[in-house]
Amino acid sequence: MAVNRNAGRHRRSTWVWLAAALCLVALWQVVDHGGREVAVDGIGNMATGARDAPARTPAHAFLPPEAFKTLALIDRGGPFPHRQDGGVFQNRERLLPQQPRGHYREYTVATPGARDRGARRIVTGGDPPREWYYTADHYGSFRAFERTGDTP
């Protein structure tokens, strides 16, 4: 009786190919077809750069207390604690909807205990601002929010 010595090898290679295919599907879920990372707005809504705007939630739902001080400074027009505040945010990460240069402005949100500006920012869109975004990880992700009462 002939023994097929390749049968076990064939089964193993099938599982390897299946595992590789599953990894590719998972990677496809994380990266947009254009190579841009997909940002999740913190409540499960996905935004893929220029095509989709992140869903907006009330500011008081997730902003740290220091962000409300920054919002008050933005409303007053300053003075701001850092020279970069109010400067153009270039959206190099392309996580926010594509707009002409100068549309977005960035402002520092103080981080207690930090010796520098820290990683937290508010980014506004428009003049006067009509779009509001918060990042706690130095532009790695954004959460859009509405200015409705701004009560912490």
C-alpha positions as CSV (number, residue, x, y, z in Angstrom):
1,M,0.0,0.0,0.0
2,A,1.4,3.4,-1.0
3,V,1.7,6.1,1.6
4,N,1.2,9.7,0.6
5,R,4.0,11.5,2.6
6,N,2.9,14.9,1.3
7,A,-0.6,14.8,2.8
8,G,0.4,16.3,6.2
9,R,2.5,18.9,4.5
10,H,-0.4,19.9,2.2
11,R,-2.7,20.3,5.2
12,R,-0.1,22.5,7.0
13,S,0.4,24.7,4.0
14,T,-3.3,25.2,3.6
15,W,-3.5,26.5,7.2
16,V,-0.5,28.8,6.6
17,W,-2.2,30.3,3.6
18,L,-5.4,30.6,5.5
19,A,-3.7,32.4,8.3
20,A,-1.9,34.7,5.9
21,A,-5.2,35.6,4.2
22,L,-6.8,36.4,7.5
23,C,-3.8,38.7,8.4
24,L,-4.2,40.5,5.1
25,V,-7.9,41.0,5.7
26,A,-7.2,42.4,9.2
27,L,-4.6,44.7,7.8
28,W,-7.0,45.9,5.1
29,Q,-9.4,46.8,7.9
30,V,-6.8,49.0,9.5
31,V,-5.4,50.8,6.5
32,D,-7.4,52.6,3.9
33,H,-6.9,51.7,0.2
34,G,-4.9,54.9,-0.3
35,G,-2.5,54.0,2.4
36,R,-3.9,56.4,5.0
37,E,-4.5,55.1,8.5
38,V,-8.1,54.9,9.6
39,A,-8.9,57.1,12.6
40,V,-11.6,56.1,15.1
41,D,-13.3,58.9,16.8
42,G,-13.4,57.1,20.2
43,I,-17.0,56.0,20.0
44,G,-16.5,53.5,17.2
45,N,-17.1,55.7,14.2
46,M,-14.4,55.5,11.6
47,A,-13.2,58.4,9.6
48,T,-10.9,57.8,6.6
49,G,-9.2,61.2,6.1
50,A,-10.7,63.3,3.4
51,R,-13.8,61.2,2.6
52,D,-15.6,61.1,6.0
53,A,-15.8,63.6,8.8
54,P,-15.6,62.1,12.3
55,A,-18.9,61.9,14.2
56,R,-19.2,64.8,16.7
57,T,-20.0,64.4,20.4
58,P,-20.6,67.1,23.1
59,A,-17.3,68.5,24.3
60,H,-18.1,67.8,28.0
61,A,-18.4,64.1,27.2
62,F,-14.7,63.4,26.9
63,L,-12.5,66.5,27.1
64,P,-10.1,66.9,30.1
65,P,-10.7,69.9,32.4
66,E,-7.7,71.7,30.9
67,A,-9.3,71.7,27.5
68,F,-12.1,74.0,28.7
69,K,-9.5,76.6,29.7
70,T,-8.1,76.4,26.1
71,L,-11.6,76.8,24.6
72,A,-12.1,79.9,26.7
73,L,-8.8,81.3,25.5
74,I,-9.8,80.5,21.9
75,D,-13.1,82.3,22.4
76,R,-11.3,85.4,23.8
77,G,-8.7,85.4,21.1
78,G,-5.8,84.8,23.6
79,P,-3.4,85.5,25.0
80,F,-2.1,82.0,24.5
81,P,0.6,80.4,26.6
82,H,2.6,79.0,23.7
83,R,3.8,80.8,20.5
84,Q,2.5,78.0,18.4
85,D,-1.1,78.4,19.6
86,G,-3.3,79.7,16.9
87,G,-0.8,78.6,14.2
88,V,-1.7,76.7,11.1
89,F,-2.2,73.0,11.5
90,Q,-1.2,71.4,8.3
91,N,-3.0,68.1,8.6
92,R,0.0,66.1,7.4
93,E,-1.4,63.0,8.9
94,R,-4.5,63.4,6.7
95,L,-6.8,62.2,9.5
96,L,-9.0,65.3,9.3
97,P,-11.0,66.1,6.1
98,Q,-8.9,67.7,3.4
99,Q,-9.2,71.5,3.4
100,P,-7.1,74.3,1.9
101,R,-3.9,75.3,3.8
102,G,-4.8,77.6,6.7
103,H,-8.2,76.1,7.3
104,Y,-7.1,74.4,10.5
105,R,-5.5,76.0,13.6
106,E,-4.0,74.3,16.6
107,Y,-4.0,75.1,20.3
108,T,-2.2,73.5,23.2
109,V,-4.2,71.8,26.0
110,A,-2.1,71.9,29.2
111,T,-1.0,68.5,30.5
112,P,-0.6,68.5,34.3
113,G,3.0,67.8,35.3
114,A,4.4,68.1,31.7
115,R,7.5,70.2,31.3
116,D,6.8,71.0,27.7
117,R,3.6,71.5,25.6
118,G,2.7,67.8,26.0
119,A,0.7,65.9,23.4
120,R,-2.8,67.3,23.8
121,R,-4.2,69.7,21.3
122,I,-7.4,71.3,20.1
123,V,-7.6,71.8,16.4
124,T,-10.2,74.1,14.9
125,G,-11.5,74.4,11.3
126,G,-12.7,77.6,9.7
127,D,-12.5,81.3,10.6
128,P,-14.4,81.7,12.8
129,P,-14.1,78.1,13.9
130,R,-16.9,75.8,12.8
131,E,-15.1,72.5,13.3
132,W,-13.6,71.3,16.6
133,Y,-11.2,68.4,17.1
134,Y,-9.3,67.1,20.1
135,T,-6.2,64.9,20.1
136,A,-4.6,63.4,23.2
137,D,-1.8,61.7,21.3
138,H,-0.1,64.5,19.3
139,Y,-2.2,64.1,16.1
140,G,-2.2,60.2,16.2
141,S,-6.0,60.3,16.4
142,F,-8.8,62.9,16.7
143,R,-12.2,63.1,18.3
144,A,-14.6,65.7,16.8
145,F,-16.8,67.5,19.2
146,E,-19.7,70.1,19.3
147,R,-19.5,73.3,21.2
148,T,-22.8,73.0,23.1
149,G,-22.6,74.6,26.5
150,D,-19.0,73.4,27.1
151,T,-19.8,72.4,30.7
152,P,-17.2,70.0,32.1
